[in-house]
Amino acid sequence: MTTLMATILGAWFITLFLGPTLYALMGLAGFAFLVLAGIPGIVIPQKIAMAANSFPLLAAPLFILMGNVMNTSGISYRIFDFAKAVVGWMRGGLCQANIIGSVIFAGMSGSAVADAAGLGTVEIAAMKKEGYDAETAGAITAASATIGPIIPPSLPMIVYGVAAETSVGALFIAGVIPGLLMAVALMIMVRSLSIRQAMPRHPFEGFGELWRSFRRAFWAIVAPFLLIGGMFSGVFTPTEAAAVAVVYALVLGLFVYREFTWRDLPKLILDTVETTGVVMALVMTATLLGYCLTVARIPQEFGGWLTALSTNPLVYLLIVNVLLLVVGCFMEALAAMLVLIPILVPTALKLGIDPVQFGLIFVLNLMIGTITPPVGVVLFVTAKVAGVPFDRLARATLPYLWALIAVLVLITVWPAVTTWLPHLMLDK
Amino acid sequence: MPLLARAAARVVDALAIATFAGMFACVLAQVVLRYAFDRPLVWSDELARYLFVWCAFLGWIIAARRRSHLAISVLADRSGTRGRALFAIVASAAAFAFAVLLLGYGIQITARNLDIDTVALFFSFGVVYAIVPLAAFAVAVYAVVDAIAAWQQLRASEPP
């Protein structure tokens, strides 16, 4: 049965490039296995529908709505203005502001695509106006967008937590330090590139302007602290925190900033349901495929084969990193995650690797995959926003890739970077 | 026919908004009652989950209509009009095949669950599963529509 499933997986991977929707191919691959293995097909609707029957996963649509509300309420402008006032005076200042803006935005949004398409539109327009070329603007936008799903809230981490049976709250909190490290690594890279490419710089706008932009962005800046604080004082589960966060965002948009009215809500919700449908179609069919992998004993076979090579956790992590980086180039992140979790996680746990650290490594790898060609969702969206060809943007993003990989190496070899904060805040 | 399609789309949209709002209200009610009044609801968690199942499938339909489901389009993007139409036909064939499977098995599982009770709610589990064949049917229809459009494009771009 293992060989059968491996063959099906191979065929599935090749047909992916013919362009059918990922969910349909995952569903068909699952069906093919069930039929050939003699398992009744009624398992299909059961696995698929029950994948959505999960309270933790419910946080996903709520956070998607929150991101949509935030993007509509003009918050992206306020955040970017503030970031510009803080770091705009450096050489390559708007690149730096782009990173700082992404960090703040990441505290309210859980998706790299939302960052690239929402905040990215504002950032790229401002950078072009200031004389940056479109590649430079697009590259830093795409690279910094990957911070979004590392700093909580995070869509991929919700899905990871549910699929790998790891605490979503612990994953969220574990992402804070790596997310900030990514920002630092990117800022250092911008620093060295800006000197070499003689990027423009701004005069410092003065403390008055800094204060004014801070006040304008205040409610957006404190949002992450409320969210994280509520979740980690043990008051709310991530799902409940998400619902409260949506209320916060709605109050902000409807009454404080008044950028939209009640009449805009149906469209916002409809767009949210659409995105939920796209995400859930992947989650549901990948759950089916994951079930097939388990029935076919692929995890055991793979684990046995790997542990025969070495039982050193660091060697295993190294192999996982390389595998995920390569797969990330060719696959969409959520789908890759859901298919690989049942294969890779059991062995990691058996080798004594911390489940939270492993989750962070997993998610960061696949987020890096969103900005690598040939299949990179964030790169694709950013190329459209910036109006540059995909290939040229991919090349311009390359230096930042190294910065992100440096952070990946750090969290791989040094578990405390990801495990210290969750232990500190959750083990009382 | 277009009138019927538009009407069906409006029903789906309305249901989508209603299930999402219901789900959101359930979670909020749970927060408020548990923390403010210390009286947790027994059914809010369960209802929220079932509404989410519906919401996910309704979103699936909407995404099929707006053609926003994720696909790897590297090859299609690099080919001409004819190539792209061919890729689109393959894509709709896959979507159609899976939708038909889901329709058949979806009806079976709904029928089997009609007399199985939910934990704390008044309806049977069959109601939760009923959205599977409904969504599958809608997606199958959109797949056929897409295939016809791609076919026409292929015919139109045929060299004389």
Interface residues (C-beta under 8 A of the other chain):
Chain A: T15 L16 F17 L18 G19 P20 T21 L22 Y23 A24 L25 G27 L28 F31 G41 I42 I44 P45 Q46 I48 A49 M50 A52 N53 S54 F55 L57 L58 P61 L62 L65 V235 F236 T239 E240 A242 A243 V244 V246 V247 P266 I269 L270 T272 V273 E274 T275 T276 G277 V278 M280 A281 L282 M284 F330 M331 E332 A335 P374 V375 V377
Chain B: D13 A16 I17 F20 A21 M23 F24 V27 L28 Q30 V31 Y35 D45 A48 R49 Y50 F52 V53 C55 A56 F57 L58 G59 W60 I61 I62 A63 R66 S68 H69 L70 A71 I72 S73 V74 L75 A76 F87 A88 V90 A91 A93 A94 A95 A97 F98 A99 L101 L102 G104 Y105 G106 Q108 I109 R112 V128 Y129 I131 V132
